[in-house]
Amino acid sequence: MYWDIITAEHLDGYRIKVCFRDGKSGVVDLASCIAEGGVFREIADIDVFRKFMIDPDWHVLSWQGGSIDIAPETVYASATGTIPLQRVAESHPSYG
């Protein structure tokens, strides 16, 4: 998908600069995900958070060997300020 994450670089705190398959890029701040707790509580320690990777099969940000990840369309929307077109088409069939 065009929202597949191609590159990612930790900036500071819970902010990651990401580049997508469609050429768009931006910064995603995952502090609110961390604050929600749940599974993300496991990556609240900044040293653990910084050890993210891009899953080679799913092109998502993942941690701890893939046991924690964030959907790339969510990262795309946050980093670029736009909703992926496929997601719009799924929500509104008249657009697809």
Summary of the structure (lengths in Angstrom):
residues: 96
radius of gyration: 13.5
end to end distance: 15.4
largest distance: 45.2
contacts: 262
relative contact order: 0.20
helix: 40%
strand: 28%
